Amino acid sequence: MLYPLYSNQSSSIVTLSGSDVKELCVKMSLNGMGFRAIERVTGISHNTILNWVRVAETHIDEENYEIPEIAQIDELQTFVGSKKTIWVWTVVNTKLPGILKFVIGDRSLLTFTTLWQMIQGWACFLYIAQDRILRTYNGEDEMTKKTKNASPL
């Protein structure tokens, strides 16, 4: 199946094949674009996009990144049914585009813990946006609170 997408460079429409559009949707998601926003751009259901991202998650090469000096842990809200059911935790390099690690689940400590287990051995400074989770992991020296001036806890 071919999907029409609008091109930024002209008013013409670019047509992509099924595998190309899947790859594009996953890249858009991994670079921070929400599932509903991708749906508006591509016309493809956000549920389909979520399923593609989940499949792509299982194929990510574990060694396809370099541990950065500073990383940021953040969360992406999705509105697939309810904020309570789908939550995406991400780890990004603050100096380069793209996502280093991510976990899809609910908005719970268990989902965050899954991500934390992947990165807890990294020798870098980590900034996080979720105070509720910060208090749980407050014993770790590497953890600081995400603020404008990145002041320590």
N, C-alpha and C positions, 0 to 999 in steps of 0.2 A: 504494500500500500504506500502511496506517496502522500506526504504531508506538506501543505503550503505554509511557508514561514515568510514574514516580511523581512526584507534586507535593510540594514542600517545605511548602506551605501547608496541606495537609490530607492525609488518608489516601486520597483519591480518586486515580484514575489519569487523567492527561492524555493525550489522543490527538493525535498530530501526523501530518501528511501527509509523504510522502517528501521533498519539497524542504525542508520545515521541519526535519525531523530531520537532513538533511544539513547545513544551515546551523548547527543547534545543535551537532552533532558537531565541525564545523570550529571553531566558536567555543570549545568546550570545549578542544580541542587547542591553539588559539592562546593560551589563557589558562593553559596549563601542565598540563592534565590528560593523563595518559598514554593511549595507545591501548587498552591492556587495561582500564584503569579506565573509559574511555568504553564499551567493550564490555560490562563488567559492568552499567553503568547502563542502557544502551539495548538490550542483547541483540543488537547488530549486530556482525558479525565485525570484529576489529581490522584485518584486511587490507583490508576494504571502507573503513573509516574512513581508513586510510593513503592509499588511492587518492583519496578525496574531498579530503584535505588537499593532496595533490600537485596535483590539478586546481585547487584554490582558490589555490594558490601562484602559478599562472600568471596569475590574474586580479586580483591585489592591485594597487591603484592605487599607483604609485610616489610620488605626492605626497600621500598620505593621512595624513601625520604631520608633526609638527614636530620638528626635531632637538633633543633634550633637552640640558640642561647636563651631566647625568651619565647615562650609559647602562651597562647591564650585559650582558656577553656570557656566555651560559651554554649548557649542553647538556642535552638531554633524552634519556634512554636509552629505547629501546623494546625489547620482547622479542618482536618478530616474527621467529620463527625463531632469531635469535641477536643478541646485543648488537653483534657485529662487523659485521653487515650493514646495520642501519638506525640512523641517528643523526640527531638534529635539533639544529642549532645555532640559538640565538635571540639577538636583541638586544632588550632591553626598556628602557623609560624607568623609572628607579627611583622616580619620583614618581606615575606614572599606570598603570592596569592595561592589559594588552594587550601584544602583540608588535609591534615596529616592523619587523623583518626576520627572516627565517629561511631556512635551507637544510636540505634533507633529503639525506642521503647516508651514506657509511660514516664510521667514526671515523678519519679521516685528515687530514693536513695539507692535502691538496687540497680537501677539503670545507670546512675552516675558511678556506682562502685564498679560496674563492668568496664566502663571507660577508664576509671582510675587505675584498675589493675593493669591495663595496657601501658600506662605511661608513668606509673609511680617510680620506676627506676631511672627515668630520664634525669640527667644532670643538667637541669636548666631551671630558670625562674618560670613559675606558672602563675598566670593571672586568671581569676575566675569571677564570674558575674553573680553567682548565686550565694548570698550570705547564709541561707539556711544550710546549705551543703558545707560551706566553709567552716561553720562551727563544729560540724561532725569530724572534719579532717584537720582541725586546728593544730594538732600536734606535729604536723609536718613542717619543717623549717623552710622548704622550698615554696610553700604556698603563701601568696600575698593577695590582698584584696584589690580588685580592679577598681581604680579610681582615676580621676583626671591626671594626677601626678604620680600614680602607681606607688602610693605610700604603703609601707608594710603594715600588717595587722597590729 
